[in-house]
């Protein structure tokens, strides 16, 4: 719950393109860990 609130606050302050880039990087990293990890 706390992470959701903090993530929402940080997400509003970061510019949209930067936030999208972070989300894509986290997603790619998760896929790599799931496939190779």
For each residue, the residues with C-beta under 8 A, 3 or more apart:
1: 4 5
2: 5 6
3: 6 7
4: 1 7 8
5: 1 2 8 9
6: 2 3 9 10
7: 3 4 10 11
8: 4 5 11 12
9: 5 6 12 13
10: 6 7 13 14
11: 7 8 14 19
12: 8 9
13: 9 10
14: 10 11 18 19 22
15: 18 19
16: 19 20
17: 20 21
18: 14 15 21 22
19: 11 14 15 16 22 23
20: 16 17 23 24
21: 17 18 24 25
22: 14 18 19 25 26
23: 19 20 26 27
24: 20 21 27 28
25: 21 22 28 29
26: 22 23 29 30
27: 23 24 30 31
28: 24 25 31 32
29: 25 26 32 33
30: 26 27 33 34
31: 27 28 34 35
32: 28 29 35 36 37
33: 29 30 36 37
34: 30 31 37
35: 31 32
36: 32 33
37: 32 33 34
